[in-house]
């Protein structure tokens, strides 16, 4: 008996026929609505995200290429500036050497001028000293001659010729001493 009763009662696992039909119809309507409205939106969002990601990657690649190009340009400019700096240093060194040579030449010219002036002054001083000594020696020789002769030389021309002959003898003896010393 129990078996018959059990056959008449529906099984709890199986749904009723009208519920099954209603569930299938509701599922079909839901599938249709999702397919008609939700799936296109999801597809559109998917495409937008794909475009955004691909566009971001493309922009990143373009930015990287631009950065590489700018880096190359910067390195080229830097190399050019280094070459320019080296050229400027070389020019400055050459100019410094030229200025140094010019200053040395000017200093040598000035030293030669000072030396020539000094030599001229020495010659002038020597000539003045010779004239002064000549006059003194002449005066002293006249005094000596007067003392020796005890007479005064009255005649100026005679006095002058005596002084000149005495000085000539002194110069000859001084010249002989100088040539003997050399």
Secondary structure as GFF3:
##gff-version 3
##sequence-region A 1 182
A	DSSP	alpha_helix	2	8	.	.	.	ID=ss1
A	DSSP	alpha_helix	17	33	.	.	.	ID=ss2
A	DSSP	pi_helix	34	38	.	.	.	ID=ss3
A	DSSP	alpha_helix	39	149	.	.	.	ID=ss4
A	DSSP	alpha_helix	156	181	.	.	.	ID=ss5
###
